Amino acid sequence: MTIGRHRPTQLIIDQAAIYQNIATEKARLKPGTELFQVVKANGYGHGITQVARTAEKAGATGFCVAILDEALTLRDAGFTQPILVLGITDPKYADLMASRHISATVGSLEWLQTATQVIKVPHQLTVHLGLDTGMGRIGFQHPAELETAVKYLIASEQLEFEGIFTHFATADAADTAYFEQQVSRWQAFMAVLPEKPKYVHVSNSATSLWHEVCNGNMIRYGVAAYGLNPSGTELTAPFDLHPAMSLTSELVFVKQLPAGRSVSYGATYTAKADECIATLPIGYADGYERRLQGFHVIVDGHFCEIVGRVCMDQLMIRLPHEYPVGTPVTLVGEDHGLTISLQDVADYCQTIHYEIACGFTSRVPRVYR
Ligand SMILES: *Cc1c(COP(=O)(O)O)cnc(C)c1O
């Protein structure tokens, strides 16, 4: 998508906040525990290479991504740290992965067998075995399956057993019953392991923040680095998280709307009195969801309601009184002591902040502070 460089709508990314959110967690970890920063989905919308650079400075020693292309983006940008692709990659790319020193997540013996046929000497693919202890997404289901795969993996010249991991489904919840079930399945898997690989890891942000005893020797630190509480509002983080993302724009058109006149598609909003209505150059094509009709933005220390339907590229707000074109607007972030968090936006959209953060499209330029 074309980047809107000549439009006043911007995502402001606070790199110092990301640095602090990582450095503080790193300092809490047991000595010898590594932190891999999860930068999938363009660093949760914050910018993959910029976040990776900040994370590296803050103490991250590796990266996790969701898909091979994200790993290649990091390699092409010059990052030499270990990179783990968390999703399943087609084994036909095993040689490409090996040649770029990118680690694969594997959840079946067949994957290893296919990869072995594809990888060319002298390449070696580093493999992390994924264990399904209750997430029900990817990974080995039974300890017996794991045992067979590990034997094959250790014996293979083209493959190196680099890691083993699982992923928790409810680490961000106050009720720990399901979490504990997963821990005991994890232990059953670990009991059949003839040798431990370099990386043993189970923790996303939530697990590391609230169940740090399980951490293993590496954590996959994701959303908390961006200053977002993985539980939403259910649990309190052990330290202050600093949100890194703000969204700002400016009034591009301001008018007096006479009582009885309507605003936007469907004419769903009608002015009750003479009102001052302003237009902002942002819409659902930017990832600012259509469902946000009725929500608010901040102008000069006032919450202003979004009136009428959010359009693809524009939306309208009601001002308390007239302001000039060019007046700054905060859609996410702090302004004049008022705050709109990604959590507030997510609550209004009945979703989670993860979805809002990574939903902002590439049309909105990311500006780094
Ligand atoms: C996305 C992801 C993470 C990071 O999760 P956060 O909740 O953002 O910390 C860790 N591990 C796996 C397997 C993931 O898919």
The ligand as an SDF file (V2000), in Angstrom:
LIG
                    3D

 15 15  0  0  0  0  0  0  0  0999 V2000
    3.1740  -14.6800   19.3030 C   0  0  0  0  0  0  0  0  0  0  0  0
    3.8590  -15.7320   20.1020 C   0  0  0  0  0  0  0  0  0  0  0  0
    4.5900  -15.3850   21.2420 C   0  0  0  0  0  0  0  0  0  0  0  0
    4.5810  -14.0020   21.8350 C   0  0  0  0  0  0  0  0  0  0  0  0
    3.3720  -13.8190   22.5270 O   0  0  0  0  0  0  0  0  0  0  0  0
    3.0800  -12.4930   23.3850 P   0  0  0  0  0  0  0  0  0  0  0  0
    1.7640  -12.7600   24.0050 O   0  0  0  0  0  0  0  0  0  0  0  0
    3.0150  -11.3750   22.4050 O   0  0  0  0  0  0  0  0  0  0  0  0
    4.1980  -12.3480   24.3390 O   0  0  0  0  0  0  0  0  0  0  0  0
    5.3150  -16.3800   21.8750 C   0  0  0  0  0  0  0  0  0  0  0  0
    5.2900  -17.6500   21.4160 N   0  0  0  0  0  0  0  0  0  0  0  0
    4.5640  -18.0220   20.3440 C   0  0  0  0  0  0  0  0  0  0  0  0
    4.5780  -19.4450   19.9070 C   0  0  0  0  0  0  0  0  0  0  0  0
    3.8120  -17.0700   19.6550 C   0  0  0  0  0  0  0  0  0  0  0  0
    3.0850  -17.4500   18.6010 O   0  0  0  0  0  0  0  0  0  0  0  0
  1  2  1  0
  2  3  1  0
  2 14  2  0
  3  4  1  0
  3 10  2  0
  4  5  1  0
  5  6  1  0
  6  7  2  0
  6  8  1  0
  6  9  1  0
 10 11  1  0
 11 12  2  0
 12 13  1  0
 12 14  1  0
 14 15  1  0
M  END
$$$$
